[in-house]
Amino acid sequence: MKRFIFLLTLFVLVFLIVSQRILAQTEEHLWKRVTQTHPQKIADYLKIEQTQISAIVGYGKITIEGYTSPEANVQLTSSQGNLGQHNTKANKEGFFQFTNIILPEKPGELWLQATDKQGLTSSPVAIPEPPPNLEKIEDIILPPTLAHNHGLFRKGTKTLGFGQTTPNSQVQIYFFQNQDVSWFKKLLLASSLPPKNAQAQQDDQSSLLEKKLTLKTDQKGHFSFQLPNQKSQTFRYYAGSIFADNYSPKSNILSFRVLSLIDIIYQQTLLFADSLFSLIFFLLKELLFWIFLEIIILILLIKRRRTYSSSPSS
């Protein structure tokens, strides 16, 4: 019986292999006959298939060119998420190019974002949805990348901000700081007495001070500068570049705080108080646990003693 099953299985396998080869040879023979007798029909058929496929993929192609930091990785996406993710790398001059990108129907905004060789990422640039007949977008200047050594440092300490953008271009750094208003001035502003004139009122309501720093990048697009450190204050800042008379969008907005000696003492006091409260809470929790455990043991001992005292003596 086992031999019969084995032979039957072997026969089925041989039959399937032979049948597959015969079908393949027959299909190849028929295709050769059709191509030899009706070549024009085959060409028309393939042309129709290619036309249908291209209509499904997208309705246009576009090339996007611009500038960023040298050898940066540039990413292209869309707001609708139907474009996929395209990546390219800028050359040593910072030039990048996306060639013949197939646009889907209604791609939405096109988003460009660069990551420099230090791993810093620029703020994204949004390009409005291009019309179907547009073939090229060029001269896009991506924002600089921006970072700093420390976001919290003592007054008078030298701390650097740095970044990268197009080589040999001008960079402008914009600083914003909150005005310090004393408690006495706040009390006066909160009173019902109006200021003497409109200019005084405008000066009092001004909450931001702006400073601009202009510098130039080196041959690799690097730039660095010293952060303001003479006044205890919280600052926010961003950068923008000018390349070939074209202005880039602004970079990511960063912030840092300059601390005075009083600020440092205050923060250290808060840290010490936080650590002290954490230690007290831990000790209280441990103490309550042992007290609760002792109470349970005491209750069990009392209950056991009462059981022994109530039982009759032998």
matplotlib code that plots the C-alpha trace (Angstrom):
import matplotlib.pyplot as plt

x = [0.0, 2.8, 4.6, 1.5, 1.0, 4.7, 4.4, 1.2, 2.7, 5.8, 3.6, 1.6, 4.8, 6.2, 2.9, 2.9, 6.5, 6.0, 2.7, 4.2, 7.0, 4.6, 2.4, 5.5, 6.6, 3.1, 2.8, 6.2, 5.3, 2.0, 3.6, 6.2, 3.5, 1.5, 4.5, 5.5, 2.0, 0.7, 3.6, 1.7, -1.1, 1.4, 3.1, -0.3, -1.2, 2.0, 1.6, -1.9, -0.7, 2.1, -0.3, -2.7, 0.2, 1.5, -2.0, -2.3, 1.1, 0.8, -0.2, 3.1, 6.9, 8.8, 12.4, 13.3, 16.6, 18.0, 20.9, 21.6, 24.8, 27.4, 26.8, 23.6, 20.9, 17.7, 14.3, 11.2, 7.7, 4.2, 1.4, -1.0, 1.4, 0.8, 4.2, 6.2, 9.7, 12.4, 16.0, 19.0, 22.4, 23.8, 27.2, 30.2, 28.8, 25.4, 23.5, 20.8, 18.4, 15.4, 15.0, 11.7, 9.7, 6.3, 3.6, 0.4, -2.9, -3.4, -0.1, -0.7, 2.3, 5.8, 8.0, 11.8, 14.0, 17.8, 20.0, 23.6, 26.8, 26.6, 23.1, 21.3, 18.0, 16.7, 13.2, 11.0, 10.2, 6.7, 6.2, 2.6, 1.1, 2.5, 0.2, 0.3, 2.1, 5.0, 8.2, 10.8, 11.2, 14.6, 16.7, 15.2, 17.4, 16.8, 17.1, 20.3, 20.7, 21.2, 22.3, 24.2, 26.5, 24.4, 20.9, 21.4, 24.6, 25.9, 26.3, 29.7, 30.2, 31.3, 28.9, 28.7, 25.9, 26.7, 25.2, 25.6, 24.2, 25.3, 29.1, 30.4, 27.0, 25.7, 23.9, 21.8, 21.1, 18.0, 17.9, 14.7, 14.7, 11.9, 12.1, 12.7, 10.0, 10.4, 7.6, 7.4, 6.9, 4.3, 2.4, 2.5, 1.3, -1.5, -2.7, -5.5, -3.2, -2.6, 0.9, 1.9, 1.8, 1.2, 4.9, 5.4, 2.4, 3.9, 7.3, 5.7, 3.8, 6.8, 7.7, 10.4, 13.7, 15.4, 19.0, 20.6, 24.0, 25.4, 28.2, 29.5, 30.0, 33.2, 33.9, 32.0, 29.1, 29.9, 29.3, 29.5, 29.0, 29.0, 25.7, 24.8, 26.0, 26.1, 22.6, 20.5, 17.7, 15.9, 16.6, 15.1, 16.9, 16.8, 19.0, 18.4, 20.9, 21.3, 22.7, 23.0, 20.6, 18.0, 16.8, 16.2, 13.3, 14.1, 15.7, 14.3, 13.7, 16.0, 16.1, 18.6, 18.8, 21.6, 21.6, 22.8, 24.4, 21.0, 19.3, 21.9, 21.4, 17.7, 17.8, 20.2, 17.9, 15.0, 17.0, 18.1, 14.5, 13.2, 15.8, 15.1, 11.3, 11.9, 14.1, 11.6, 8.8, 10.8, 11.6, 8.0, 6.8, 9.3, 8.4, 4.7, 5.4, 7.3, 4.7, 1.9, 3.9, 4.5, 0.8, -0.2, 2.4, 1.1, -2.5, -1.6, 0.4, -2.5, -5.0, -2.8, -2.3, -6.1, -6.6, -4.1, -5.6, -9.2, -8.3, -8.8, -5.6, -4.7]
y = [0.0, 2.4, 1.6, 2.3, 5.7, 6.6, 5.6, 7.6, 10.7, 10.4, 10.0, 13.2, 15.3, 14.1, 14.9, 18.4, 19.2, 17.9, 19.8, 23.1, 22.8, 21.9, 25.0, 27.3, 26.0, 26.4, 30.0, 30.9, 29.4, 31.2, 34.6, 34.2, 33.5, 36.5, 38.9, 37.6, 37.8, 41.0, 43.2, 46.4, 45.2, 44.2, 47.6, 49.4, 47.2, 48.0, 51.7, 51.7, 49.9, 52.4, 55.3, 53.9, 53.3, 56.9, 58.2, 56.3, 57.4, 61.1, 64.1, 65.8, 65.9, 68.7, 69.5, 71.4, 73.2, 75.3, 75.9, 74.8, 74.0, 71.9, 68.1, 68.4, 65.8, 67.4, 65.7, 66.4, 65.5, 66.9, 68.1, 65.5, 62.7, 61.2, 62.2, 59.8, 60.7, 61.8, 62.5, 64.0, 65.4, 68.8, 69.2, 71.0, 74.4, 73.6, 73.1, 70.4, 69.1, 66.8, 65.8, 64.7, 64.1, 62.6, 64.6, 62.9, 64.5, 67.3, 66.9, 70.0, 72.0, 70.7, 70.6, 70.8, 70.3, 70.0, 68.2, 69.4, 67.2, 68.0, 66.5, 69.8, 70.2, 73.4, 74.6, 73.3, 75.4, 75.1, 75.6, 76.2, 73.5, 73.8, 73.8, 70.7, 72.5, 73.8, 71.9, 73.6, 75.4, 76.9, 79.3, 78.1, 79.1, 76.8, 78.3, 78.0, 75.4, 76.8, 75.6, 76.7, 75.2, 75.9, 77.1, 78.1, 79.8, 82.4, 86.1, 86.8, 83.2, 82.9, 80.7, 80.3, 79.9, 78.3, 76.9, 76.2, 77.5, 78.4, 79.1, 82.7, 84.2, 86.8, 85.7, 87.9, 86.9, 88.4, 88.5, 89.2, 89.8, 90.4, 93.8, 93.6, 95.5, 96.1, 95.5, 99.2, 100.0, 97.2, 98.8, 102.2, 100.7, 98.9, 102.2, 104.2, 107.2, 107.5, 108.1, 111.7, 111.2, 108.6, 108.0, 107.1, 104.7, 103.0, 102.7, 101.2, 98.6, 97.5, 94.0, 93.0, 94.4, 93.5, 93.3, 92.2, 90.7, 90.5, 88.1, 86.0, 82.3, 80.6, 78.4, 75.5, 77.6, 77.5, 80.5, 81.1, 84.0, 84.8, 84.9, 88.0, 87.4, 90.8, 90.9, 88.5, 87.9, 85.3, 85.6, 84.2, 84.3, 83.0, 83.3, 84.1, 84.1, 86.1, 84.2, 85.7, 88.5, 86.0, 85.8, 82.6, 81.9, 82.2, 79.3, 77.5, 79.8, 79.0, 80.4, 80.7, 82.3, 84.3, 83.8, 86.3, 85.2, 85.6, 83.5, 80.7, 80.8, 80.7, 77.8, 75.9, 76.6, 75.2, 72.1, 71.6, 72.0, 69.6, 67.0, 67.6, 67.2, 64.0, 62.6, 63.5, 62.0, 58.8, 58.5, 59.2, 56.5, 54.0, 55.0, 54.6, 51.2, 49.9, 51.4, 49.7, 46.4, 46.6, 47.3, 44.2, 42.0, 43.4, 42.7, 39.1, 38.6, 39.9, 37.7, 34.7, 35.4, 35.7, 32.4, 30.7, 32.3, 31.3, 27.6, 25.2, 24.0, 20.4]
z = [0.0, 0.9, -2.4, -4.4, -2.7, -3.4, -7.1, -7.5, -5.9, -8.1, -11.2, -10.3, -9.9, -13.2, -14.9, -13.5, -14.5, -18.0, -18.4, -17.3, -19.8, -22.6, -21.7, -21.7, -25.1, -26.5, -25.2, -26.6, -30.0, -30.2, -29.2, -32.0, -34.6, -33.5, -33.6, -37.0, -38.6, -36.8, -35.7, -36.0, -33.8, -31.1, -31.3, -31.0, -28.1, -26.2, -26.9, -25.5, -22.4, -21.8, -22.2, -19.6, -17.1, -17.5, -16.9, -13.7, -12.3, -12.6, -14.8, -15.1, -14.4, -12.7, -11.9, -8.7, -8.3, -5.5, -3.0, 0.5, 2.6, 0.8, 0.6, 2.6, 2.2, 0.8, 1.2, -0.9, 0.3, -0.2, 2.1, 0.8, 1.4, -2.1, -3.6, -1.5, -0.2, -2.6, -1.5, -3.1, -2.1, -2.7, -4.3, -2.9, -3.9, -2.2, -5.5, -5.4, -8.0, -8.2, -11.9, -13.6, -10.4, -11.4, -9.7, -8.6, -9.1, -6.5, -4.7, -2.5, -1.3, -2.0, 1.1, 1.0, 4.0, 4.3, 6.8, 6.9, 7.5, 11.2, 11.4, 11.9, 10.1, 8.5, 8.8, 6.0, 2.9, 1.4, -2.3, -3.5, -5.5, -9.1, -12.1, -14.3, -17.2, -15.0, -15.8, -13.6, -10.3, -9.7, -7.5, -4.2, -1.2, 1.8, 5.3, 7.3, 10.0, 13.4, 16.9, 20.0, 22.6, 25.7, 26.2, 29.8, 31.0, 33.4, 32.6, 31.1, 29.9, 26.3, 24.3, 20.6, 18.1, 14.8, 11.6, 7.9, 4.7, 1.2, 0.8, 0.7, 1.4, 3.9, 7.0, 9.3, 12.9, 14.6, 18.4, 20.4, 24.1, 26.6, 28.4, 32.1, 34.0, 37.7, 40.2, 40.9, 37.1, 36.8, 39.7, 38.0, 34.7, 36.4, 38.0, 36.4, 35.7, 31.9, 30.5, 29.7, 25.9, 23.2, 22.7, 26.3, 26.1, 23.1, 24.8, 27.9, 25.9, 23.9, 25.1, 22.7, 21.8, 18.4, 17.5, 14.2, 13.6, 10.0, 9.1, 6.2, 5.7, 4.7, 1.6, 3.2, 4.3, 8.0, 10.3, 14.0, 16.4, 20.1, 22.0, 24.0, 27.6, 29.3, 30.6, 32.5, 30.0, 27.9, 24.2, 21.1, 17.7, 14.1, 11.0, 7.3, 4.4, 1.2, -1.8, -5.3, -4.3, -3.2, 0.4, 2.2, 4.6, 8.2, 10.1, 13.1, 16.1, 19.1, 22.6, 25.4, 28.9, 30.4, 34.2, 36.8, 40.1, 41.9, 39.2, 39.7, 43.5, 43.1, 40.7, 42.9, 45.9, 43.9, 43.0, 46.6, 47.9, 45.3, 46.3, 50.0, 49.6, 47.5, 50.3, 53.0, 51.0, 50.5, 54.2, 55.3, 52.9, 54.3, 57.9, 57.2, 55.7, 58.7, 61.1, 59.2, 59.2, 63.0, 63.6, 61.6, 63.5, 66.8, 65.9, 65.0, 68.2, 70.4, 68.5, 69.0, 72.7, 73.2, 71.4, 73.8, 76.8, 75.9, 75.2, 78.2, 79.8, 79.5]

ax = plt.figure().add_subplot(projection="3d")
ax.plot(x, y, z, "-o")
ax.set_aspect("equal")
plt.show()
